[in-house]
Amino acid sequence: MVISAADTGSGTLREALLDGQPGDIITFDPVVFPPENPATIGLLSCLPAISRGYLTIDAGNAGVILDGSQIGDEFCPGLMTN
């Protein structure tokens, strides 16, 4: 579970992606990411590639905004959202 809106460190989306195993579902703490007042994760670099099978990122019960505007000109392949 993602419990921090920081880009790096313990409890972040980045850490969850690095630690995730095939078939895992990454969720977001709705206290930190309330649906009625979404929290923004400001990405400073590309998120890590998911290379060990599929992961599900489920923000269905939370308000999450991924902001990649600080990444700059770096190309971040492979991010697909729906």
PDB file of N, CA, C and O in Angstrom:
ATOM      1  N   MET A   1       0.845  -1.181   0.000  1.00  0.00           N
ATOM      2  CA  MET A   1       0.000   0.000   0.000  1.00  0.00           C
ATOM      3  C   MET A   1       0.890   1.244   0.000  1.00  0.00           C
ATOM      4  O   MET A   1       1.848   1.344   0.766  1.00  0.00           O
ATOM      5  N   VAL A   2       0.549   2.180  -0.873  1.00  0.00           N
ATOM      6  CA  VAL A   2       1.266   3.446  -0.943  1.00  0.00           C
ATOM      7  C   VAL A   2       0.722   4.346   0.163  1.00  0.00           C
ATOM      8  O   VAL A   2      -0.475   4.623   0.225  1.00  0.00           O
ATOM      9  N   ILE A   3       1.622   4.795   1.029  1.00  0.00           N
ATOM     10  CA  ILE A   3       1.214   5.613   2.182  1.00  0.00           C
ATOM     11  C   ILE A   3       1.912   6.967   2.198  1.00  0.00           C
ATOM     12  O   ILE A   3       1.835   7.691   3.190  1.00  0.00           O
ATOM     13  N   SER A   4       2.594   7.314   1.107  1.00  0.00           N
ATOM     14  CA  SER A   4       3.316   8.578   1.034  1.00  0.00           C
ATOM     15  C   SER A   4       3.163   9.178  -0.354  1.00  0.00           C
ATOM     16  O   SER A   4       3.214   8.462  -1.355  1.00  0.00           O
ATOM     17  N   ALA A   5       2.974  10.492  -0.414  1.00  0.00           N
ATOM     18  CA  ALA A   5       2.896  11.197  -1.690  1.00  0.00           C
ATOM     19  C   ALA A   5       4.267  11.669  -2.158  1.00  0.00           C
ATOM     20  O   ALA A   5       4.365  12.371  -3.165  1.00  0.00           O
ATOM     21  N   ALA A   6       5.318  11.297  -1.449  1.00  0.00           N
ATOM     22  CA  ALA A   6       6.676  11.657  -1.868  1.00  0.00           C
ATOM     23  C   ALA A   6       7.059  10.856  -3.115  1.00  0.00           C
ATOM     24  O   ALA A   6       6.436   9.840  -3.423  1.00  0.00           O
ATOM     25  N   ASP A   7       8.076  11.317  -3.820  1.00  0.00           N
ATOM     26  CA  ASP A   7       8.549  10.604  -5.011  1.00  0.00           C
ATOM     27  C   ASP A   7       9.387   9.386  -4.633  1.00  0.00           C
ATOM     28  O   ASP A   7       9.286   8.341  -5.275  1.00  0.00           O
ATOM     29  N   THR A   8      10.199   9.511  -3.612  1.00  0.00           N
ATOM     30  CA  THR A   8      11.086   8.413  -3.218  1.00  0.00           C
ATOM     31  C   THR A   8      10.967   8.140  -1.727  1.00  0.00           C
ATOM     32  O   THR A   8      10.483   8.975  -0.962  1.00  0.00           O
ATOM     33  N   GLY A   9      11.415   6.962  -1.329  1.00  0.00           N
ATOM     34  CA  GLY A   9      11.457   6.615   0.083  1.00  0.00           C
ATOM     35  C   GLY A   9      10.420   5.582   0.468  1.00  0.00           C
ATOM     36  O   GLY A   9       9.697   5.044  -0.370  1.00  0.00           O
ATOM     37  N   SER A  10      10.373   5.328   1.745  1.00  0.00           N
ATOM     38  CA  SER A  10       9.486   4.317   2.303  1.00  0.00           C
ATOM     39  C   SER A  10       8.019   4.668   2.068  1.00  0.00           C
ATOM     40  O   SER A  10       7.605   5.808   2.277  1.00  0.00           O
ATOM     41  N   GLY A  11       7.242   3.688   1.635  1.00  0.00           N
ATOM     42  CA  GLY A  11       5.808   3.866   1.471  1.00  0.00           C
ATOM     43  C   GLY A  11       5.383   4.568   0.199  1.00  0.00           C
ATOM     44  O   GLY A  11       4.209   4.906   0.047  1.00  0.00           O
ATOM     45  N   THR A  12       6.322   4.799  -0.729  1.00  0.00           N
ATOM     46  CA  THR A  12       5.999   5.525  -1.954  1.00  0.00           C
ATOM     47  C   THR A  12       5.595   4.579  -3.081  1.00  0.00           C
ATOM     48  O   THR A  12       5.829   3.372  -3.018  1.00  0.00           O
ATOM     49  N   LEU A  13       4.990   5.150  -4.101  1.00  0.00           N
ATOM     50  CA  LEU A  13       4.654   4.379  -5.294  1.00  0.00           C
ATOM     51  C   LEU A  13       5.922   3.803  -5.919  1.00  0.00           C
ATOM     52  O   LEU A  13       5.932   2.650  -6.350  1.00  0.00           O
ATOM     53  N   ARG A  14       6.981   4.591  -5.970  1.00  0.00           N
ATOM     54  CA  ARG A  14       8.245   4.129  -6.550  1.00  0.00           C
ATOM     55  C   ARG A  14       8.750   2.887  -5.807  1.00  0.00           C
ATOM     56  O   ARG A  14       9.164   1.914  -6.437  1.00  0.00           O
ATOM     57  N   GLU A  15       8.717   2.920  -4.481  1.00  0.00           N
ATOM     58  CA  GLU A  15       9.158   1.764  -3.690  1.00  0.00           C
ATOM     59  C   GLU A  15       8.247   0.560  -3.933  1.00  0.00           C
ATOM     60  O   GLU A  15       8.721  -0.571  -4.041  1.00  0.00           O
ATOM     61  N   ALA A  16       6.944   0.807  -4.020  1.00  0.00           N
ATOM     62  CA  ALA A  16       6.005  -0.295  -4.265  1.00  0.00           C
ATOM     63  C   ALA A  16       6.276  -0.948  -5.621  1.00  0.00           C
ATOM     64  O   ALA A  16       6.174  -2.167  -5.751  1.00  0.00           O
ATOM     65  N   LEU A  17       6.618  -0.148  -6.625  1.00  0.00           N
ATOM     66  CA  LEU A  17       6.937  -0.699  -7.939  1.00  0.00           C
ATOM     67  C   LEU A  17       8.231  -1.509  -7.898  1.00  0.00           C
ATOM     68  O   LEU A  17       8.328  -2.565  -8.523  1.00  0.00           O
ATOM     69  N   LEU A  18       9.217  -1.013  -7.165  1.00  0.00           N
ATOM     70  CA  LEU A  18      10.493  -1.730  -7.053  1.00  0.00           C
ATOM     71  C   LEU A  18      10.341  -3.039  -6.289  1.00  0.00           C
ATOM     72  O   LEU A  18      10.994  -4.031  -6.614  1.00  0.00           O
ATOM     73  N   ASP A  19       9.480  -3.045  -5.275  1.00  0.00           N
ATOM     74  CA  ASP A  19       9.307  -4.229  -4.423  1.00  0.00           C
ATOM     75  C   ASP A  19       8.240  -5.190  -4.933  1.00  0.00           C
ATOM     76  O   ASP A  19       8.155  -6.325  -4.464  1.00  0.00           O
ATOM     77  N   GLY A  20       7.428  -4.751  -5.886  1.00  0.00           N
ATOM     78  CA  GLY A  20       6.295  -5.552  -6.343  1.00  0.00           C
ATOM     79  C   GLY A  20       6.704  -6.863  -6.990  1.00  0.00           C
ATOM     80  O   GLY A  20       7.737  -6.963  -7.651  1.00  0.00           O
ATOM     81  N   GLN A  21       5.870  -7.853  -6.780  1.00  0.00           N
ATOM     82  CA  GLN A  21       6.052  -9.183  -7.360  1.00  0.00           C
ATOM     83  C   GLN A  21       4.933  -9.431  -8.370  1.00  0.00           C
ATOM     84  O   GLN A  21       3.869  -8.820  -8.270  1.00  0.00           O
ATOM     85  N   PRO A  22       5.158 -10.318  -9.342  1.00  0.00           N
ATOM     86  CA  PRO A  22       4.118 -10.597 -10.330  1.00  0.00           C
ATOM     87  C   PRO A  22       2.773 -10.921  -9.673  1.00  0.00           C
ATOM     88  O   PRO A  22       2.689 -11.749  -8.766  1.00  0.00           O
ATOM     89  N   GLY A  23       1.740 -10.254 -10.150  1.00  0.00           N
ATOM     90  CA  GLY A  23       0.396 -10.473  -9.628  1.00  0.00           C
ATOM     91  C   GLY A  23       0.014  -9.580  -8.462  1.00  0.00           C
ATOM     92  O   GLY A  23      -1.146  -9.577  -8.051  1.00  0.00           O
ATOM     93  N   ASP A  24       0.970  -8.813  -7.911  1.00  0.00           N
ATOM     94  CA  ASP A  24       0.653  -7.913  -6.799  1.00  0.00           C
ATOM     95  C   ASP A  24      -0.313  -6.819  -7.247  1.00  0.00           C
ATOM     96  O   ASP A  24      -0.369  -6.456  -8.422  1.00  0.00           O
ATOM     97  N   ILE A  25      -1.064  -6.310  -6.285  1.00  0.00           N
ATOM     98  CA  ILE A  25      -1.942  -5.168  -6.511  1.00  0.00           C
ATOM     99  C   ILE A  25      -1.464  -4.045  -5.603  1.00  0.00           C
ATOM    100  O   ILE A  25      -1.468  -4.183  -4.380  1.00  0.00           O
ATOM    101  N   ILE A  26      -1.053  -2.939  -6.201  1.00  0.00           N
ATOM    102  CA  ILE A  26      -0.598  -1.772  -5.450  1.00  0.00           C
ATOM    103  C   ILE A  26      -1.807  -0.870  -5.227  1.00  0.00           C
ATOM    104  O   ILE A  26      -2.460  -0.448  -6.181  1.00  0.00           O
ATOM    105  N   THR A  27      -2.098  -0.581  -3.968  1.00  0.00           N
ATOM    106  CA  THR A  27      -3.226   0.283  -3.616  1.00  0.00           C
ATOM    107  C   THR A  27      -2.703   1.524  -2.902  1.00  0.00           C
ATOM    108  O   THR A  27      -1.520   1.608  -2.574  1.00  0.00           O
ATOM    109  N   PHE A  28      -3.581   2.474  -2.667  1.00  0.00           N
ATOM    110  CA  PHE A  28      -3.228   3.746  -2.054  1.00  0.00           C
ATOM    111  C   PHE A  28      -4.063   3.957  -0.802  1.00  0.00           C
ATOM    112  O   PHE A  28      -5.267   3.699  -0.804  1.00  0.00           O
ATOM    113  N   ASP A  29      -3.429   4.424   0.267  1.00  0.00           N
ATOM    114  CA  ASP A  29      -4.119   4.702   1.521  1.00  0.00           C
ATOM    115  C   ASP A  29      -5.063   5.884   1.305  1.00  0.00           C
ATOM    116  O   ASP A  29      -4.597   6.985   1.011  1.00  0.00           O
ATOM    117  N   PRO A  30      -6.378   5.687   1.443  1.00  0.00           N
ATOM    118  CA  PRO A  30      -7.315   6.781   1.205  1.00  0.00           C
ATOM    119  C   PRO A  30      -7.237   7.895   2.245  1.00  0.00           C
ATOM    120  O   PRO A  30      -7.791   8.973   2.031  1.00  0.00           O
ATOM    121  N   VAL A  31      -6.560   7.653   3.365  1.00  0.00           N
ATOM    122  CA  VAL A  31      -6.351   8.735   4.337  1.00  0.00           C
ATOM    123  C   VAL A  31      -5.327   9.725   3.784  1.00  0.00           C
ATOM    124  O   VAL A  31      -5.490  10.938   3.919  1.00  0.00           O
ATOM    125  N   VAL A  32      -4.275   9.200   3.161  1.00  0.00           N
ATOM    126  CA  VAL A  32      -3.231  10.037   2.564  1.00  0.00           C
ATOM    127  C   VAL A  32      -3.687  10.566   1.200  1.00  0.00           C
ATOM    128  O   VAL A  32      -3.340  11.682   0.811  1.00  0.00           O
ATOM    129  N   PHE A  33      -4.462   9.759   0.482  1.00  0.00           N
ATOM    130  CA  PHE A  33      -4.941  10.085  -0.862  1.00  0.00           C
ATOM    131  C   PHE A  33      -6.469  10.084  -0.872  1.00  0.00           C
ATOM    132  O   PHE A  33      -7.084   9.201  -1.469  1.00  0.00           O
ATOM    133  N   PRO A  34      -7.094  11.083  -0.203  1.00  0.00           N
ATOM    134  CA  PRO A  34      -8.554  11.083  -0.120  1.00  0.00           C
ATOM    135  C   PRO A  34      -9.200  11.322  -1.490  1.00  0.00           C
ATOM    136  O   PRO A  34      -8.767  12.196  -2.241  1.00  0.00           O
ATOM    137  N   PRO A  35     -10.234  10.542  -1.808  1.00  0.00           N
ATOM    138  CA  PRO A  35     -10.895  10.694  -3.112  1.00  0.00           C
ATOM    139  C   PRO A  35     -11.455  12.098  -3.344  1.00  0.00           C
ATOM    140  O   PRO A  35     -11.457  12.592  -4.471  1.00  0.00           O
ATOM    141  N   GLU A  36     -11.925  12.733  -2.279  1.00  0.00           N
ATOM    142  CA  GLU A  36     -12.547  14.049  -2.426  1.00  0.00           C
ATOM    143  C   GLU A  36     -11.530  15.182  -2.524  1.00  0.00           C
ATOM    144  O   GLU A  36     -11.899  16.307  -2.860  1.00  0.00           O
ATOM    145  N   ASN A  37     -10.258  14.907  -2.237  1.00  0.00           N
ATOM    146  CA  ASN A  37      -9.198  15.915  -2.298  1.00  0.00           C
ATOM    147  C   ASN A  37      -7.901  15.219  -2.712  1.00  0.00           C
ATOM    148  O   ASN A  37      -7.026  15.002  -1.874  1.00  0.00           O
ATOM    149  N   PRO A  38      -7.766  14.867  -3.993  1.00  0.00           N
ATOM    150  CA  PRO A  38      -6.634  14.054  -4.444  1.00  0.00           C
ATOM    151  C   PRO A  38      -5.279  14.652  -4.090  1.00  0.00           C
ATOM    152  O   PRO A  38      -5.081  15.867  -4.125  1.00  0.00           O
ATOM    153  N   ALA A  39      -4.358  13.767  -3.749  1.00  0.00           N
ATOM    154  CA  ALA A  39      -2.976  14.157  -3.466  1.00  0.00           C
ATOM    155  C   ALA A  39      -2.141  13.938  -4.726  1.00  0.00           C
ATOM    156  O   ALA A  39      -2.397  13.019  -5.505  1.00  0.00           O
ATOM    157  N   THR A  40      -1.145  14.793  -4.910  1.00  0.00           N
ATOM    158  CA  THR A  40      -0.282  14.717  -6.084  1.00  0.00           C
ATOM    159  C   THR A  40       1.055  14.101  -5.724  1.00  0.00           C
ATOM    160  O   THR A  40       1.692  14.490  -4.745  1.00  0.00           O
ATOM    161  N   ILE A  41       1.473  13.129  -6.536  1.00  0.00           N
ATOM    162  CA  ILE A  41       2.819  12.575  -6.440  1.00  0.00           C
ATOM    163  C   ILE A  41       3.623  13.262  -7.535  1.00  0.00           C
ATOM    164  O   ILE A  41       3.395  13.023  -8.721  1.00  0.00           O
ATOM    165  N   GLY A  42       4.560  14.112  -7.140  1.00  0.00           N
ATOM    166  CA  GLY A  42       5.402  14.829  -8.090  1.00  0.00           C
ATOM    167  C   GLY A  42       6.612  13.985  -8.457  1.00  0.00           C
ATOM    168  O   GLY A  42       7.550  13.860  -7.669  1.00  0.00           O
ATOM    169  N   LEU A  43       6.593  13.409  -9.645  1.00  0.00           N
ATOM    170  CA  LEU A  43       7.686  12.539 -10.078  1.00  0.00           C
ATOM    171  C   LEU A  43       8.879  13.383 -10.514  1.00  0.00           C
ATOM    172  O   LEU A  43       8.734  14.329 -11.289  1.00  0.00           O
ATOM    173  N   LEU A  44      10.071  13.026 -10.003  1.00  0.00           N
ATOM    174  CA  LEU A  44      11.296  13.729 -10.359  1.00  0.00           C
ATOM    175  C   LEU A  44      12.103  12.971 -11.399  1.00  0.00           C
ATOM    176  O   LEU A  44      13.029  13.520 -11.995  1.00  0.00           O
ATOM    177  N   SER A  45      11.754  11.715 -11.617  1.00  0.00           N
ATOM    178  CA  SER A  45      12.390  10.887 -12.643  1.00  0.00           C
ATOM    179  C   SER A  45      11.389   9.811 -13.049  1.00  0.00           C
ATOM    180  O   SER A  45      10.352   9.631 -12.411  1.00  0.00           O
ATOM    181  N   CYS A  46      11.722   9.102 -14.124  1.00  0.00           N
ATOM    182  CA  CYS A  46      10.836   8.040 -14.601  1.00  0.00           C
ATOM    183  C   CYS A  46      10.602   7.011 -13.505  1.00  0.00           C
ATOM    184  O   CYS A  46      11.495   6.720 -12.709  1.00  0.00           O
ATOM    185  N   LEU A  47       9.413   6.474 -13.473  1.00  0.00           N
ATOM    186  CA  LEU A  47       9.135   5.371 -12.555  1.00  0.00           C
ATOM    187  C   LEU A  47       9.874   4.130 -13.037  1.00  0.00           C
ATOM    188  O   LEU A  47      10.137   3.996 -14.232  1.00  0.00           O
ATOM    189  N   PRO A  48      10.212   3.221 -12.127  1.00  0.00           N
ATOM    190  CA  PRO A  48      10.940   2.015 -12.537  1.00  0.00           C
ATOM    191  C   PRO A  48      10.100   1.126 -13.449  1.00  0.00           C
ATOM    192  O   PRO A  48       8.876   1.063 -13.339  1.00  0.00           O
ATOM    193  N   ALA A  49      10.790   0.451 -14.339  1.00  0.00           N
ATOM    194  CA  ALA A  49      10.117  -0.479 -15.247  1.00  0.00           C
ATOM    195  C   ALA A  49       9.599  -1.678 -14.468  1.00  0.00           C
ATOM    196  O   ALA A  49      10.231  -2.137 -13.516  1.00  0.00           O
ATOM    197  N   ILE A  50       8.462  -2.170 -14.877  1.00  0.00           N
ATOM    198  CA  ILE A  50       7.912  -3.405 -14.310  1.00  0.00           C
ATOM    199  C   ILE A  50       8.400  -4.529 -15.212  1.00  0.00           C
ATOM    200  O   ILE A  50       7.917  -4.688 -16.333  1.00  0.00           O
ATOM    201  N   SER A  51       9.347  -5.296 -14.727  1.00  0.00           N
ATOM    202  CA  SER A  51      10.004  -6.274 -15.595  1.00  0.00           C
ATOM    203  C   SER A  51       9.862  -7.718 -15.114  1.00  0.00           C
ATOM    204  O   SER A  51      10.377  -8.637 -15.751  1.00  0.00           O
ATOM    205  N   ARG A  52       9.170  -7.919 -14.002  1.00  0.00           N
ATOM    206  CA  ARG A  52       9.045  -9.278 -13.455  1.00  0.00           C
ATOM    207  C   ARG A  52       7.622  -9.807 -13.564  1.00  0.00           C
ATOM    208  O   ARG A  52       7.184 -10.566 -12.700  1.00  0.00           O
ATOM    209  N   GLY A  53       6.906  -9.432 -14.587  1.00  0.00           N
ATOM    210  CA  GLY A  53       5.509  -9.831 -14.697  1.00  0.00           C
ATOM    211  C   GLY A  53       4.626  -8.621 -14.482  1.00  0.00           C
ATOM    212  O   GLY A  53       5.120  -7.503 -14.333  1.00  0.00           O
ATOM    213  N   TYR A  54       3.337  -8.836 -14.465  1.00  0.00           N
ATOM    214  CA  TYR A  54       2.427  -7.700 -14.367  1.00  0.00           C
ATOM    215  C   TYR A  54       2.146  -7.317 -12.916  1.00  0.00           C
ATOM    216  O   TYR A  54       2.150  -8.157 -12.016  1.00  0.00           O
ATOM    217  N   LEU A  55       1.904  -6.029 -12.720  1.00  0.00           N
ATOM    218  CA  LEU A  55       1.432  -5.478 -11.452  1.00  0.00           C
ATOM    219  C   LEU A  55       0.170  -4.684 -11.765  1.00  0.00           C
ATOM    220  O   LEU A  55       0.043  -4.107 -12.845  1.00  0.00           O
ATOM    221  N   THR A  56      -0.747  -4.658 -10.828  1.00  0.00           N
ATOM    222  CA  THR A  56      -1.929  -3.820 -10.956  1.00  0.00           C
ATOM    223  C   THR A  56      -1.768  -2.646 -10.013  1.00  0.00           C
ATOM    224  O   THR A  56      -1.461  -2.829  -8.835  1.00  0.00           O
ATOM    225  N   ILE A  57      -1.974  -1.436 -10.525  1.00  0.00           N
ATOM    226  CA  ILE A  57      -1.976  -0.232  -9.698  1.00  0.00           C
ATOM    227  C   ILE A  57      -3.433   0.198  -9.598  1.00  0.00           C
ATOM    228  O   ILE A  57      -4.031   0.632 -10.583  1.00  0.00           O
ATOM    229  N   ASP A  58      -4.001   0.075  -8.400  1.00  0.00           N
ATOM    230  CA  ASP A  58      -5.427   0.313  -8.187  1.00  0.00           C
ATOM    231  C   ASP A  58      -5.626   1.516  -7.269  1.00  0.00           C
ATOM    232  O   ASP A  58      -5.375   1.444  -6.066  1.00  0.00           O
ATOM    233  N   ALA A  59      -6.081   2.621  -7.857  1.00  0.00           N
ATOM    234  CA  ALA A  59      -6.386   3.817  -7.077  1.00  0.00           C
ATOM    235  C   ALA A  59      -7.893   4.051  -7.046  1.00  0.00           C
ATOM    236  O   ALA A  59      -8.346   5.188  -6.911  1.00  0.00           O
ATOM    237  N   GLY A  60      -8.664   2.979  -7.169  1.00  0.00           N
ATOM    238  CA  GLY A  60     -10.113   3.078  -7.226  1.00  0.00           C
ATOM    239  C   GLY A  60     -10.751   3.659  -5.979  1.00  0.00           C
ATOM    240  O   GLY A  60     -11.838   4.231  -6.057  1.00  0.00           O
ATOM    241  N   ASN A  61     -10.099   3.525  -4.825  1.00  0.00           N
ATOM    242  CA  ASN A  61     -10.672   4.032  -3.570  1.00  0.00           C
ATOM    243  C   ASN A  61      -9.929   5.264  -3.071  1.00  0.00           C
ATOM    244  O   ASN A  61     -10.083   5.659  -1.916  1.00  0.00           O
ATOM    245  N   ALA A  62      -9.117   5.876  -3.946  1.00  0.00           N
ATOM    246  CA  ALA A  62      -8.276   6.984  -3.506  1.00  0.00           C
ATOM    247  C   ALA A  62      -8.199   8.048  -4.593  1.00  0.00           C
ATOM    248  O   ALA A  62      -8.558   7.810  -5.746  1.00  0.00           O
ATOM    249  N   GLY A  63      -7.726   9.217  -4.203  1.00  0.00           N
ATOM    250  CA  GLY A  63      -7.508  10.303  -5.154  1.00  0.00           C
ATOM    251  C   GLY A  63      -6.019  10.504  -5.366  1.00  0.00           C
ATOM    252  O   GLY A  63      -5.320  10.994  -4.480  1.00  0.00           O
ATOM    253  N   VAL A  64      -5.533  10.124  -6.544  1.00  0.00           N
ATOM    254  CA  VAL A  64      -4.099  10.183  -6.837  1.00  0.00           C
ATOM    255  C   VAL A  64      -3.882  10.906  -8.162  1.00  0.00           C
ATOM    256  O   VAL A  64      -4.523  10.594  -9.165  1.00  0.00           O
ATOM    257  N   ILE A  65      -2.974  11.869  -8.150  1.00  0.00           N
ATOM    258  CA  ILE A  65      -2.553  12.547  -9.373  1.00  0.00           C
ATOM    259  C   ILE A  65      -1.061  12.303  -9.529  1.00  0.00           C
ATOM    260  O   ILE A  65      -0.285  12.597  -8.620  1.00  0.00           O
ATOM    261  N   LEU A  66      -0.652  11.764 -10.682  1.00  0.00           N
ATOM    262  CA  LEU A  66       0.767  11.610 -10.991  1.00  0.00           C
ATOM    263  C   LEU A  66       1.178  12.800 -11.844  1.00  0.00           C
ATOM    264  O   LEU A  66       0.644  13.007 -12.934  1.00  0.00           O
ATOM    265  N   ASP A  67       2.133  13.585 -11.342  1.00  0.00           N
ATOM    266  CA  ASP A  67       2.604  14.780 -12.043  1.00  0.00           C
ATOM    267  C   ASP A  67       4.040  14.554 -12.488  1.00  0.00           C
ATOM    268  O   ASP A  67       4.952  14.530 -11.662  1.00  0.00           O
ATOM    269  N   GLY A  68       4.241  14.388 -13.779  1.00  0.00           N
ATOM    270  CA  GLY A  68       5.576  14.163 -14.319  1.00  0.00           C
ATOM    271  C   GLY A  68       6.215  15.411 -14.895  1.00  0.00           C
ATOM    272  O   GLY A  68       7.205  15.311 -15.620  1.00  0.00           O
ATOM    273  N   SER A  69       5.682  16.577 -14.597  1.00  0.00           N
ATOM    274  CA  SER A  69       6.187  17.813 -15.204  1.00  0.00           C
ATOM    275  C   SER A  69       7.614  18.152 -14.785  1.00  0.00           C
ATOM    276  O   SER A  69       8.287  18.914 -15.480  1.00  0.00           O
ATOM    277  N   GLN A  70       8.089  17.610 -13.676  1.00  0.00           N
ATOM    278  CA  GLN A  70       9.453  17.895 -13.216  1.00  0.00           C
ATOM    279  C   GLN A  70      10.484  16.928 -13.790  1.00  0.00           C
ATOM    280  O   GLN A  70      11.680  17.084 -13.544  1.00  0.00           O
ATOM    281  N   ILE A  71      10.035  15.935 -14.552  1.00  0.00           N
ATOM    282  CA  ILE A  71      10.961  14.969 -15.140  1.00  0.00           C
ATOM    283  C   ILE A  71      11.789  15.624 -16.238  1.00  0.00           C
ATOM    284  O   ILE A  71      12.925  15.213 -16.478  1.00  0.00           O
ATOM    285  N   GLY A  72      11.256  16.608 -16.889  1.00  0.00           N
ATOM    286  CA  GLY A  72      11.990  17.298 -17.942  1.00  0.00           C
ATOM    287  C   GLY A  72      11.907  16.565 -19.263  1.00  0.00           C
ATOM    288  O   GLY A  72      10.861  16.027 -19.625  1.00  0.00           O
ATOM    289  N   ASP A  73      13.025  16.548 -19.985  1.00  0.00           N
ATOM    290  CA  ASP A  73      13.060  15.974 -21.326  1.00  0.00           C
ATOM    291  C   ASP A  73      13.324  14.479 -21.337  1.00  0.00           C
ATOM    292  O   ASP A  73      13.396  13.875 -22.407  1.00  0.00           O
ATOM    293  N   GLU A  74      13.469  13.873 -20.169  1.00  0.00           N
ATOM    294  CA  GLU A  74      13.740  12.441 -20.098  1.00  0.00           C
ATOM    295  C   GLU A  74      12.554  11.664 -20.675  1.00  0.00           C
ATOM    296  O   GLU A  74      11.403  11.937 -20.334  1.00  0.00           O
ATOM    297  N   PHE A  75      12.839  10.699 -21.547  1.00  0.00           N
ATOM    298  CA  PHE A  75      11.799   9.860 -22.134  1.00  0.00           C
ATOM    299  C   PHE A  75      11.499   8.714 -21.180  1.00  0.00           C
ATOM    300  O   PHE A  75      12.412   8.001 -20.763  1.00  0.00           O
ATOM    301  N   CYS A  76      10.252   8.533 -20.837  1.00  0.00           N
ATOM    302  CA  CYS A  76       9.838   7.486 -19.900  1.00  0.00           C
ATOM    303  C   CYS A  76       8.980   6.467 -20.637  1.00  0.00           C
ATOM    304  O   CYS A  76       7.759   6.617 -20.691  1.00  0.00           O
ATOM    305  N   PRO A  77       9.589   5.445 -21.200  1.00  0.00           N
ATOM    306  CA  PRO A  77       8.820   4.461 -21.966  1.00  0.00           C
ATOM    307  C   PRO A  77       8.013   3.529 -21.068  1.00  0.00           C
ATOM    308  O   PRO A  77       8.385   3.265 -19.925  1.00  0.00           O
ATOM    309  N   GLY A  78       6.918   3.046 -21.604  1.00  0.00           N
ATOM    310  CA  GLY A  78       6.209   1.948 -20.957  1.00  0.00           C
ATOM    311  C   GLY A  78       5.111   2.308 -19.991  1.00  0.00           C
ATOM    312  O   GLY A  78       4.456   1.401 -19.478  1.00  0.00           O
ATOM    313  N   LEU A  79       4.864   3.578 -19.706  1.00  0.00           N
ATOM    314  CA  LEU A  79       3.794   3.914 -18.774  1.00  0.00           C
ATOM    315  C   LEU A  79       2.475   3.939 -19.526  1.00  0.00           C
ATOM    316  O   LEU A  79       2.294   4.710 -20.469  1.00  0.00           O
ATOM    317  N   MET A  80       1.562   3.089 -19.098  1.00  0.00           N
ATOM    318  CA  MET A  80       0.238   3.033 -19.699  1.00  0.00           C
ATOM    319  C   MET A  80      -0.782   3.176 -18.578  1.00  0.00           C
ATOM    320  O   MET A  80      -0.706   2.468 -17.574  1.00  0.00           O
ATOM    321  N   THR A  81      -1.714   4.067 -18.740  1.00  0.00           N
ATOM    322  CA  THR A  81      -2.743   4.263 -17.722  1.00  0.00           C
ATOM    323  C   THR A  81      -4.108   4.039 -18.340  1.00  0.00           C
ATOM    324  O   THR A  81      -4.309   4.221 -19.541  1.00  0.00           O
ATOM    325  N   ASN A  82      -5.050   3.635 -17.482  1.00  0.00           N
ATOM    326  CA  ASN A  82      -6.435   3.545 -17.931  1.00  0.00           C
ATOM    327  C   ASN A  82      -7.354   3.635 -16.747  1.00  0.00           C
ATOM    328  O   ASN A  82      -8.574   3.579 -16.906  1.00  0.00           O
TER     329      ASN A  82
END
